[in-house]
Amino acid sequence: MTAPSVLGNLLVALAVLASVLYAAATLGPKSWRARAFGALAAWVSRQPAWLGSRAIAQHLSVHSVRAGGCGGCGDCGSAAPAKANADVRIPVAKIGRRG
């Protein structure tokens, strides 16, 4: 293998990995996102101070709290959860048949 083909394969692998991580973060459960942001914030905060990663760690820790989603404040775009007893009840006799 030549160097350009190895570099090309590495770039394709990184692009596929990025898309898988994005799909998991977007489609995954909110609790997983909160744990992932928290773990990433903890990892970034353990990096040396000369890298200047303190602000990034604080930003990630804020997002770890927001990513949990309470489902009711309206700030994160989620609506309040429906009540368990909010079923629609229609008597069978009132359901008409289409002809």
C-alpha positions as CSV (number, residue, x, y, z in Angstrom):
1,M,0.0,0.0,0.0
2,T,1.2,3.4,-0.8
3,A,1.0,6.4,1.6
4,P,-1.8,8.2,-0.3
5,S,-4.0,5.1,-0.1
6,V,-3.3,4.6,3.6
7,L,-4.1,8.3,4.2
8,G,-7.3,8.0,2.1
9,N,-8.4,4.9,4.0
10,L,-7.7,6.6,7.3
11,L,-9.8,9.6,6.3
12,V,-12.7,7.4,5.2
13,A,-12.5,5.5,8.5
14,L,-12.6,8.7,10.5
15,A,-15.6,10.0,8.5
16,V,-17.5,6.8,9.1
17,L,-16.6,6.9,12.8
18,A,-17.7,10.5,13.0
19,S,-21.1,9.7,11.4
20,V,-21.7,6.7,13.7
21,L,-20.9,8.8,16.7
22,Y,-23.2,11.6,15.5
23,A,-26.0,9.2,14.8
24,A,-25.6,7.6,18.3
25,A,-25.6,11.1,19.9
26,T,-28.6,12.3,17.9
27,L,-30.8,9.2,18.0
28,G,-29.7,7.8,21.3
29,P,-31.5,8.1,24.6
30,K,-31.1,11.4,26.5
31,S,-29.6,9.7,29.5
32,W,-26.8,8.3,27.3
33,R,-26.1,11.7,25.9
34,A,-25.9,13.2,29.4
35,R,-23.5,10.4,30.5
36,A,-21.4,10.9,27.4
37,F,-21.1,14.7,27.8
38,G,-20.2,14.1,31.5
39,A,-17.5,11.6,30.7
40,L,-16.1,13.8,28.0
41,A,-16.1,16.8,30.3
42,A,-14.3,14.7,33.0
43,W,-11.7,13.6,30.4
44,V,-11.1,17.1,29.1
45,S,-10.7,18.5,32.6
46,R,-7.9,16.0,33.3
47,Q,-5.8,17.3,30.5
48,P,-2.9,19.6,31.3
49,A,-3.7,23.2,32.0
50,W,-1.4,24.5,29.3
51,L,-3.7,23.1,26.7
52,G,-6.3,25.7,27.7
53,S,-9.1,23.1,28.0
54,R,-10.7,24.5,31.1
55,A,-13.4,26.5,29.2
56,I,-14.1,23.4,27.0
57,A,-14.6,21.3,30.1
58,Q,-17.0,23.8,31.6
59,H,-18.9,24.0,28.4
60,L,-19.2,20.2,28.2
61,S,-20.3,19.9,31.8
62,V,-23.1,22.5,31.2
63,H,-24.2,20.4,28.2
64,S,-24.1,17.2,30.3
65,V,-26.7,18.7,32.6
66,R,-28.9,20.0,29.7
67,A,-28.6,16.8,27.7
68,G,-30.5,14.9,30.4
69,G,-33.8,16.6,29.6
70,C,-36.4,16.9,32.2
71,G,-39.3,17.1,29.7
72,G,-41.2,20.1,31.0
73,C,-39.4,23.4,31.2
74,G,-39.6,24.2,27.5
75,D,-36.0,25.4,27.2
76,C,-34.7,22.2,25.5
77,G,-37.6,21.9,23.0
78,S,-39.2,18.9,24.6
79,A,-42.8,19.0,25.7
80,A,-44.2,17.9,29.0
81,P,-44.7,14.1,29.2
82,A,-48.3,12.9,28.7
83,K,-50.0,11.5,31.7
84,A,-50.4,7.8,31.9
85,N,-54.2,8.0,32.3
86,A,-54.7,10.2,29.2
87,D,-56.1,7.4,27.0
88,V,-58.8,8.3,24.6
89,R,-61.8,6.0,25.2
90,I,-64.3,5.5,22.4
91,P,-67.1,3.0,22.8
92,V,-67.1,0.2,20.2
93,A,-70.7,0.9,19.3
94,K,-69.9,4.4,18.2
95,I,-67.2,3.3,15.7
96,G,-68.8,3.2,12.3
97,R,-67.8,0.9,9.4
98,R,-66.8,2.3,6.1
99,G,-68.7,0.9,3.2
